[in-house]
Amino acid sequence: MSSNASFLSVDGSLNQVMPGPLYKSATADGRSVIPLGTDLFGADTVFSPVMVLKRQAYEHNIAAMADYCRQRGVLHAPHGKTSMAPELLRGAIRQGAWGLSAATSAQVRAFRSFGIRNILLANELVDPAGIRWIGRYQHEHPDQTFICYVDSLAGLQILHEGLADIDATLLVLLEVSVTGGRTGCRSLPEALDIARALRRSDKLRLVGIAGYEGAIAGDRSAGSLAKVRDYCQWMMTVATAVDQESLFEGNNVLLSAGGGTFFDIVTQMFKTLVLSHPSVVMIRSGAYMAHDDGLYARIAPFAQPGSGFRLQAALEIWGRVLSRPEPELAILDFGRRDAPFDQDLPIPHHFRARDGQSPRDASQSEITAINDQHAYLRVAGDDPLQVGDWVGCGISHPCTAFDKWRYLPMVDDDYICVGAVTTWF
């Protein structure tokens, strides 16, 4: 190998800078998105595999959730961590979402760069660097809203120390949980001690109660729904006790829970709470924008019998057949690096010929396993699927789909590229 081809010198230092491609599904140098108007299957500008977002389904989903929130009279702060895609998150804001939920200081910073004015950090804030960055931002932008959680006196003290020389006051929610849950204080005496300390603070204002029901139940069985209702009742008990001591500040009391699985139960329960000040319910579902063909297709509130709302799966992963080594086995060119696998494996929907033509149903086939870059497709022995053909699949769990792609083409129902979705994890 010549010295010009080497990236590292003898001592291990970088010899030359070779910026690599950004977008693995776009051809050429991989630093430009697929041109608008491109037929995904009729051009040579698309590498395989490729994950796409279907525009019609996405727009349907954000409109459906907006209608639900308006009809139920609740605020919506969708979790932006699902996609970290400004194109999609701004769309939710345009549809009326209050703002976005974040999980880390870095996500807060990213959302501010997207132009998001209202942010709920649905987590404790104990990172000194994050506290100082957020505090300074709030000092410079007092017209923009930021809220975070507190669940301990120790966390409260860390916030105070980080804000000591910054002229900013942060709004906080008291997070409560149950034994075996995630973050959140576990007892009423503990909750009241924290609320009293917050009332004495000159840096923090307690404006409500928060929690996360998804950590205590993961399906829609009767037992799980009972656990969620009990948890909501516990949150309401804490809110009532804090309210009776006049420890909330502001004209309204914010009650926030409701991820992608149980926001209907949360809404139903919280809307019955009567306090000395009006309560405002804020749900935080984020997966609804893309939905899926697996986990959320089974457990999301809108997927349940009798729901007046429906969501549509917006994400698809397309790959080509690499090999047909056995009559009932085809090996595809995507794997764990490209598609989520933590809940279900990809779900085959469509076959297309190598030139992208002749679409046909693939629902009788099944992906039985995936490696880092291969998928094992079980197919009928007499199926004409050939090497080089396209296979299109739905996915399960969008929260672990977007993070595998820096860029996804947005396509219409004819798979014509109509936009770009970029992710910023």
QUIMO-V252999 format. One record per residue. RES is the residue in one letter. OMEGA is omega in whole degrees, 0 to 359 (NA if undefined). NEAR is the number of other ideal C-beta (glycine too) atoms within 8 Angstrom. Layout:
# QUIMO-V252999
{{RES	OMEGA	NEAR} {RES	OMEGA	NEAR}}
This chain:
# QUIMO-V252999
{{M	180	3} {S	180	5} {S	181	4} {N	182	4} {A	184	5} {S	177	9} {F	184	6} {L	174	7} {S	183	8} {V	182	3} {D	176	4} {G	179	5} {S	182	6} {L	185	7} {N	179	7} {Q	183	5} {V	180	4} {M	181	5} {P	185	3} {G	177	5} {P	178	8} {L	192	7} {Y	190	11} {K	180	8} {S	179	14} {A	182	15} {T	185	7} {A	184	7} {D	178	5} {G	180	11} {R	176	8} {S	181	7} {V	178	8} {I	183	11} {P	175	7} {L	181	6} {G	180	5} {T	171	12} {D	187	10} {L	184	16} {F	184	11} {G	181	6} {A	178	8} {D	181	4} {T	183	9} {V	171	14} {F	172	8} {S	4	11} {P	179	13} {V	172	13} {M	182	16} {V	171	13} {L	184	14} {K	187	15} {R	184	11} {Q	180	9} {A	178	11} {Y	181	15} {E	175	9} {H	185	10} {N	182	15} {I	176	13} {A	180	9} {A	180	13} {M	177	15} {A	178	13} {D	179	9} {Y	183	10} {C	178	14} {R	181	8} {Q	182	6} {R	180	9} {G	180	7} {V	173	11} {L	181	9} {H	174	15} {A	186	16} {P	178	16} {H	180	15} {G	182	15} {K	179	11} {T	183	13} {S	188	14} {M	184	12} {A	183	12} {P	182	9} {E	181	11} {L	184	13} {L	176	15} {R	177	11} {G	177	12} {A	178	15} {I	179	11} {R	179	6} {Q	175	10} {G	177	8} {A	181	12} {W	183	7} {G	180	12} {L	168	16} {S	176	15} {A	177	15} {A	182	9} {T	176	9} {S	180	13} {A	177	7} {Q	175	12} {V	180	14} {R	179	9} {A	182	11} {F	175	13} {R	178	11} {S	176	6} {F	182	9} {G	181	7} {I	186	13} {R	181	8} {N	183	10} {I	170	16} {L	171	15} {L	185	16} {A	184	13} {N	173	10} {E	179	11} {L	184	14} {V	180	7} {D	184	7} {P	180	8} {A	178	7} {G	179	12} {I	183	15} {R	178	11} {W	181	10} {I	179	15} {G	179	13} {R	178	10} {Y	180	11} {Q	176	13} {H	182	10} {E	182	6} {H	184	7} {P	179	7} {D	179	4} {Q	188	11} {T	172	8} {F	178	12} {I	174	12} {C	183	14} {Y	167	15} {V	177	16} {D	180	13} {S	174	9} {L	178	8} {A	178	6} {G	177	12} {L	181	14} {Q	179	8} {I	176	11} {L	179	16} {H	182	11} {E	181	8} {G	183	11} {L	190	13} {A	183	6} {D	179	3} {I	181	10} {D	180	3} {A	176	11} {T	181	8} {L	172	16} {L	181	11} {V	172	14} {L	175	16} {L	181	18} {E	178	14} {V	178	14} {S	182	14} {V	176	9} {T	183	4} {G	179	4} {G	182	11} {R	175	6} {T	182	10} {G	180	14} {C	192	12} {R	186	9} {S	179	6} {L	177	8} {P	178	6} {E	180	9} {A	181	14} {L	177	12} {D	180	9} {I	180	15} {A	178	13} {R	178	10} {A	177	10} {L	180	15} {R	180	9} {R	187	5} {S	174	10} {D	180	3} {K	186	9} {L	179	13} {R	179	11} {L	184	15} {V	179	13} {G	183	13} {I	180	15} {A	176	15} {G	179	12} {Y	185	13} {E	183	16} {G	180	10} {A	183	7} {I	179	11} {A	185	12} {G	178	6} {D	183	6} {R	176	8} {S	180	6} {A	180	5} {G	179	7} {S	180	11} {L	177	12} {A	178	8} {K	180	10} {V	178	14} {R	178	10} {D	179	8} {Y	177	12} {C	179	14} {Q	177	9} {W	177	10} {M	180	14} {M	176	13} {T	178	9} {V	180	13} {A	180	15} {T	181	10} {A	178	11} {V	179	15} {D	181	13} {Q	176	6} {E	178	9} {S	183	6} {L	175	11} {F	175	11} {E	181	6} {G	183	8} {N	181	4} {N	175	9} {V	182	15} {L	176	13} {L	186	16} {S	171	16} {A	173	15} {G	172	13} {G	186	13} {G	189	10} {T	190	13} {F	184	13} {F	177	14} {D	178	9} {I	179	13} {V	180	15} {T	181	13} {Q	182	8} {M	186	12} {F	182	14} {K	179	10} {T	186	7} {L	178	11} {V	179	4} {L	180	10} {S	173	4} {H	180	10} {P	177	7} {S	179	13} {V	182	11} {V	177	15} {M	176	14} {I	191	15} {R	181	16} {S	178	13} {G	184	15} {A	184	15} {Y	184	16} {M	179	16} {A	185	17} {H	178	15} {D	178	16} {D	184	9} {G	186	13} {L	184	10} {Y	173	17} {A	178	11} {R	194	8} {I	181	9} {A	181	14} {P	182	11} {F	179	11} {A	185	11} {Q	178	9} {P	177	3} {G	179	4} {S	177	10} {G	181	3} {F	178	10} {R	173	7} {L	181	13} {Q	177	10} {A	184	14} {A	183	11} {L	173	15} {E	173	12} {I	180	15} {W	177	13} {G	181	14} {R	175	12} {V	177	15} {L	188	8} {S	172	7} {R	190	11} {P	179	5} {E	184	5} {P	184	6} {E	181	7} {L	170	11} {A	178	10} {I	182	13} {L	188	15} {D	172	12} {F	182	15} {G	184	11} {R	178	9} {R	189	7} {D	188	12} {A	177	16} {P	180	12} {F	185	9} {D	179	5} {Q	177	9} {D	173	9} {L	179	11} {P	186	14} {I	183	12} {P	177	14} {H	191	11} {H	166	11} {F	170	13} {R	177	13} {A	184	10} {R	180	8} {D	178	6} {G	182	10} {Q	175	7} {S	178	5} {P	177	6} {R	186	7} {D	179	7} {A	188	11} {S	178	6} {Q	177	5} {S	183	12} {E	171	6} {I	187	15} {T	180	7} {A	172	7} {I	171	13} {N	180	8} {D	184	6} {Q	179	9} {H	173	12} {A	181	16} {Y	183	11} {L	174	15} {R	186	9} {V	179	10} {A	184	7} {G	181	6} {D	178	5} {D	184	7} {P	180	4} {L	185	10} {Q	173	9} {V	181	7} {G	179	6} {D	176	12} {W	172	14} {V	181	18} {G	185	12} {C	165	14} {G	182	12} {I	175	18} {S	177	15} {H	181	15} {P	182	16} {C	177	10} {T	177	10} {A	185	16} {F	186	14} {D	179	8} {K	185	10} {W	171	12} {R	185	7} {Y	174	13} {L	172	15} {P	171	17} {M	186	14} {V	173	14} {D	184	9} {D	176	6} {D	180	6} {Y	170	9} {I	182	10} {C	183	13} {V	181	8} {G	181	9} {A	174	10} {V	180	13} {T	183	9} {T	187	13} {W	180	7} {F	NA	5}}
